[in-house]
């Protein structure tokens, strides 16, 4: 390797002295041309080995003797290192310095065959990399531990959720079973009380009988509300939308609330319609029941309640409008809170304030919209928006419901089947007082064993749902098979689940819920007795 002048070599030596790396330049014969002080310091070389013309082999032999090149014969280690340095245009390797520091060696072949070697102390970098690696390993371990902990917690939460769901399901089943057992004696009491009220008219016992009836009604409303809230909150109510005739939906309101409205001297108007909506009939029916019941309850005598449905864009708006006590805008939120009642409303009617809370829960469960408009002292409008669908034919379009018949005017043959003797006795007493010819049975076996239907064909059947050995629906099918396929029948049950109502409607069977309301029962009997039926067929 040649330099143009000694001055040029001195200039280069001065320049490389400022470099933080140790630098050495060797010629084509592997002899040292120039190096800086950093090179000598890093390799801890004696001064004799940094003189110009020192052979690379001598330097490597020194390092080998000192043990810097590893274990083996010094000559072999030096030759191997020289071959490695000259084998490739560039090379990079690491070695441990005499002071234990980590050194990084980089070599580059020069065009004339010479070699440039630089040394850098990379101890801090190596330590930082090792520290980072340890940190990463620690972090990975912590992530694994956290992941395991989260997995364990998630498993515990899932187990807890499953237990809570099971507990909710058990609670719902218990409430359903308990409600049936509780509503059975309440139903008998309501029937006995209804008979007592009618027989006690114009006597001193009339007020006492009406007070008993009011107390039983309050118990029924509380139980029904609590059961509805339990079913909604537990997720037991699963909406099943289907095309429904709005006429059928509203007609039921007229049948159920017409007698109550007339009793309170309130004009209840149900607007006829031929539209159809896509809803869960049972659940929407429950919403409208609560709204109409509230409208009648909080409208003074001489007032009006209007129920109708009209198209609004792509939806149908079902309105329940009254001329009742109303309320101001600040009271809107209070209306839907559980056990919350406005002072004036509490003075007008008994209750726990659960009806609108149930309405709000049902509206939310079905993804519907409920609007409210009211003026204190003027009245209220509750508007339920429902999805519209194509017009469908109503299953039984008989026009407006007939007015309630007077006492003693029901000249029908009625078969009552219930597995509770007290209910049968109460039902028989009430129906006979209304002028019906009644026969009762605890089961189908009793009907067959005592030949109750020989020479006697009922105009209609009132059947309990939960019988001892079969369901009321199957019992009605058995009677229709033996008496005639068009035998009118109603299922009288404390089971208020949508599934039972749907099964009954699919078979053309009306549903009367326990505790039985006399007005609703009279309306149901009148409607059933007017249905056409085929000629009787004797039970054989």
SVG drawing of the C-alpha trace seen along z (x, -y; Angstrom):
<svg xmlns="http://www.w3.org/2000/svg" viewBox="-132 -20 141 67">
<polyline fill="none" stroke="black" stroke-width="0.4" points="0.0,0.0 1.6,-3.3 0.9,-6.9 2.0,-9.8 4.1,-11.3 5.0,-11.0 2.9,-14.0 -0.2,-12.2 0.5,-9.3 0.9,-11.6 -2.4,-13.4 -4.2,-10.0 -2.7,-9.0 -3.9,-12.2 -7.3,-11.8 -7.9,-8.2 -6.8,-9.2 -10.1,-11.0 -12.2,-8.0 -13.9,-6.1 -13.1,-2.8 -9.7,-1.1 -8.4,-1.2 -5.6,0.7 -4.6,0.8 -2.6,3.8 -0.9,4.0 -1.2,6.9 1.5,8.9 -0.6,8.6 1.9,6.1 0.7,3.2 0.8,-0.2 -0.9,-2.4 -3.1,-2.2 -4.5,-4.5 -4.2,-4.5 -7.7,-3.2 -6.7,0.0 -3.8,0.6 -5.9,-0.2 -8.8,2.1 -6.5,5.0 -4.1,4.1 -1.1,4.6 2.5,3.9 4.1,0.9 6.3,3.3 3.2,4.8 1.8,1.5 5.0,0.5 4.7,0.2 5.6,3.5 4.4,5.7 3.0,8.8 -0.7,9.6 0.4,13.2 2.6,11.8 -0.3,9.8 -2.6,12.9 0.1,15.1 0.3,12.7 -3.5,12.7 -3.5,16.5 -0.8,16.9 -2.9,14.7 -6.0,16.8 -8.1,14.2 -8.6,16.5 -10.0,19.4 -8.7,22.9 -6.3,24.7 -2.8,24.5 -1.7,20.9 -0.4,21.3 -3.6,23.0 -5.8,20.4 -3.8,17.5 -3.9,19.1 -7.6,19.8 -8.3,16.2 -6.2,14.8 -7.9,17.0 -11.3,15.8 -10.3,12.2 -9.1,12.5 -11.7,15.0 -14.5,12.5 -14.5,8.8 -16.0,7.9 -16.5,9.8 -17.9,9.2 -17.1,11.1 -17.2,10.7 -14.5,11.5 -13.7,10.9 -11.0,8.3 -8.3,8.7 -10.3,6.7 -13.4,8.8 -15.1,6.3 -17.1,7.4 -15.4,6.3 -16.9,6.3 -14.3,6.7 -15.2,5.5 -12.8,6.1 -12.8,4.9 -10.6,5.9 -8.9,3.0 -8.6,2.9 -4.8,3.4 -5.2,6.5 -4.7,4.7 -7.0,5.0 -8.7,2.4 -9.7,3.7 -11.8,1.7 -12.6,2.6 -15.5,1.3 -16.3,1.8 -19.9,3.0 -20.1,4.1 -22.8,1.7 -24.8,2.6 -24.5,6.3 -25.5,5.7 -28.5,3.7 -29.5,6.4 -29.2,9.0 -31.2,6.8 -33.8,6.3 -33.9,10.1 -34.3,10.7 -37.1,8.0 -38.8,9.7 -38.6,13.0 -40.0,11.5 -42.7,9.8 -43.6,12.9 -43.8,14.8 -45.9,12.0 -48.2,12.1 -48.5,15.9 -49.3,15.5 -51.8,12.8 -53.3,14.8 -53.6,17.8 -55.1,15.6 -57.6,14.1 -58.5,17.5 -59.1,18.7 -61.2,15.6 -63.2,15.9 -63.8,19.6 -65.0,18.6 -67.2,15.8 -68.6,18.2 -69.3,20.7 -70.9,18.0 -73.0,16.8 -74.1,20.3 -75.1,20.7 -76.9,17.4 -78.8,18.4 -79.7,21.7 -80.9,19.9 -82.9,17.5 -84.4,20.4 -85.2,22.3 -86.7,19.1 -88.8,18.7 -90.0,22.3 -90.7,22.0 -92.7,18.8 -94.6,20.4 -95.4,23.4 -96.1,21.3 -98.3,18.9 -100.4,21.8 -100.8,23.1 -101.5,19.7 -103.9,18.6 -106.0,21.8 -107.5,21.0 -107.6,17.3 -109.6,18.3 -112.1,20.2 -112.3,17.3 -113.1,14.9 -115.8,17.2 -117.4,17.6 -117.2,13.8 -118.8,13.1 -121.7,15.3 -121.9,13.6 -121.9,10.2 -124.8,11.0 -126.8,12.7 -126.1,9.9 -127.4,7.1 -129.8,4.8 -128.9,6.3 -126.7,5.1 -124.0,7.6 -123.5,5.9 -120.8,3.5 -119.0,6.3 -119.0,8.5 -117.6,5.7 -114.9,5.0 -113.8,8.7 -113.9,8.6 -111.7,5.4 -109.2,7.0 -109.0,10.2 -108.5,8.1 -105.6,6.2 -103.9,9.5 -104.4,10.8 -102.9,7.6 -99.9,7.8 -99.2,11.4 -99.6,10.9 -97.3,7.9 -94.6,9.6 -94.8,12.7 -94.6,10.7 -91.5,8.7 -89.8,12.0 -90.4,13.6 -89.1,10.5 -86.0,9.9 -85.0,13.6 -85.2,13.7 -88.0,16.3 -90.1,14.2 -88.9,14.7 -90.7,12.5 -92.0,14.5 -93.3,12.0 -95.9,13.1 -98.5,11.4 -101.4,10.5 -104.8,8.9 -105.1,5.6 -108.8,6.2 -108.4,9.4 -105.9,7.7 -108.2,4.7 -111.4,6.8 -110.0,8.7 -109.6,5.3 -113.3,4.6 -114.3,8.0 -112.1,7.8 -112.6,4.1 -116.1,3.3 -117.9,4.5 -115.5,2.6 -115.9,-0.6 -119.7,-0.3 -119.6,0.3 -117.6,-2.9 -119.7,-4.9 -116.8,-5.4 -117.3,-5.4 -114.8,-2.8 -114.5,-3.1 -112.5,-0.6 -111.9,-1.7 -112.4,1.0 -109.5,1.7 -108.4,4.1 -104.6,3.6 -102.1,6.2 -99.0,5.9 -95.9,8.1 -95.7,8.6 -95.7,11.2 -99.5,11.2 -99.4,12.3 -96.8,9.8 -98.2,6.8 -101.6,7.8 -100.2,7.6 -98.9,4.1 -102.2,2.9 -104.0,4.5 -101.9,2.5 -102.4,-0.7 -106.2,-0.3 -106.6,0.8 -104.7,-2.3 -106.7,-4.6 -110.0,-3.2 -108.6,-3.2 -107.6,-6.9 -110.5,-8.3 -113.3,-9.8 -116.9,-8.6 -118.4,-10.2 -115.0,-10.2 -113.9,-8.6 -111.2,-6.1 -110.4,-5.6 -108.3,-2.7 -107.3,-2.7 -104.5,-2.1 -103.4,-4.1 -100.5,-4.1 -97.5,-6.4 -94.9,-6.0 -93.7,-2.4 -95.2,-1.6 -98.6,-1.4 -99.3,-3.6 -101.6,-2.0 -103.1,-4.8 -104.7,-4.5 -106.3,-8.0 -108.2,-9.0 -109.8,-12.0 -108.4,-11.1 -106.4,-13.0 -103.2,-13.3 -99.9,-14.5 -97.2,-17.0 -93.9,-16.5 -91.8,-16.4 -93.6,-13.3 -93.0,-11.2 -90.0,-9.4 -91.7,-8.8 -94.5,-7.0 -92.3,-4.0 -90.5,-3.5 -91.5,-0.4 -93.8,-1.0 -94.1,-4.7 -97.5,-6.3 -98.6,-9.9 -100.5,-11.3 -103.7,-12.0 -103.7,-8.6 -103.1,-6.9 -106.2,-8.6 -108.3,-7.4 -107.4,-3.7 -105.5,-1.0 -102.3,0.6 -98.6,0.9 -97.5,-1.2 -96.1,1.8 -98.2,1.7 -96.2,-0.9 -92.9,0.6 -94.0,3.9 -95.0,2.0 -91.6,0.4 -89.8,3.8 -91.9,5.4 -91.4,2.6 -87.7,2.8 -87.6,6.6 -89.4,6.4 -87.4,3.4 -90.6,1.3 -91.2,-2.4 -93.6,-3.9 -94.5,-7.6 -96.3,-9.6 -98.3,-12.8 -100.3,-14.1 -101.8,-17.3 -102.5,-17.4 -106.3,-17.4 -107.0,-16.9 -106.0,-13.4 -103.2,-11.3 -102.2,-9.5 -99.9,-6.5 -98.7,-5.5 -97.1,-2.2 -95.4,-1.9 -95.6,1.5 -94.1,3.0 -96.7,3.1 -97.2,6.2 -99.5,7.3 -103.2,7.5 -104.4,10.9 -107.8,12.3 -109.0,12.5 -109.6,15.9 -113.1,15.1 -114.6,11.8 -117.9,11.5 -118.0,7.8 -118.2,5.8 -118.5,7.8 -122.0,8.2 -123.0,6.3 -122.9,8.2 -126.0,10.2 -128.0,9.6 -127.9,11.9 -129.8,15.1 -129.9,14.8 -127.2,17.4 -129.3,20.4 -126.4,22.7 -125.3,26.2 -121.8,25.9 -119.3,28.7 -116.6,27.7 -113.5,29.8 -110.9,28.9 -108.9,31.0 -109.7,28.7 -113.1,29.5 -113.4,26.0 -113.0,24.3 -115.7,26.6 -118.1,25.9 -117.5,22.1 -117.8,22.2 -121.0,24.3 -122.6,21.9 -121.8,18.9 -122.9,20.4 -126.1,21.8 -126.9,18.3 -126.5,17.0 -129.0,19.6 -126.7,22.2 -127.2,26.0 -123.8,27.1 -122.1,30.5 -118.7,30.8 -115.9,33.3 -112.4,33.7 -111.1,35.6 -111.9,37.3 -112.1,40.6 -114.9,39.3 -116.8,38.2 -116.4,41.6 -117.0,43.6 -120.1,41.7 -121.4,41.3 -122.0,37.6 -122.6,36.8 -125.2,39.5 -128.3,37.7 -126.7,34.4 -124.7,32.4 -122.8,29.3 -123.0,26.0 -119.5,25.3 -116.6,26.6 -114.6,24.8 -111.4,26.8 -108.5,26.4 -105.1,26.7 -103.2,28.6 -105.2,31.8 -103.8,34.7 -103.1,37.1 -103.3,35.0 -103.3,31.4 -106.5,29.5 -105.7,29.1 -105.6,32.9 -108.7,33.3 -110.6,30.9 -109.4,32.8 -110.7,36.0 -114.1,34.5 -114.2,33.1 -113.3,36.5 -116.2,38.1 -118.8,35.3 -118.0,33.5 -115.2,31.5 -116.8,28.1 -117.4,28.3 -116.7,24.7 -114.2,24.7 -112.2,22.4 -109.0,23.2 -109.3,21.8 -105.8,21.6 -103.4,19.9 -100.6,20.6 -100.0,17.3 -97.1,18.3 -97.2,17.3 -96.5,20.9 -99.8,22.2 -101.8,19.3 -100.2,20.1 -101.0,23.8 -104.6,23.0 -105.1,20.5 -103.6,22.9 -106.4,25.4 -109.1,22.8 -109.5,22.8 -110.1,19.6 -108.1,18.8 -109.6,17.4 -106.9,16.7 -107.3,17.4 -108.3,15.8 -111.4,15.6 -113.1,12.2 -116.9,12.7 -117.4,10.1 -114.7,11.7 -116.1,15.2 -119.6,14.1 -118.3,12.5 -116.3,15.7 -119.3,18.0 -121.5,15.8 -118.9,15.8 -118.4,19.6 -122.1,20.4 -122.7,18.5 -120.1,20.6 -121.5,23.1 -121.0,26.8 -121.8,30.1 -124.5,32.5 -123.8,34.3 -122.2,37.7 -122.8,39.8 -119.9,40.9 -119.7,44.7"/>
</svg>
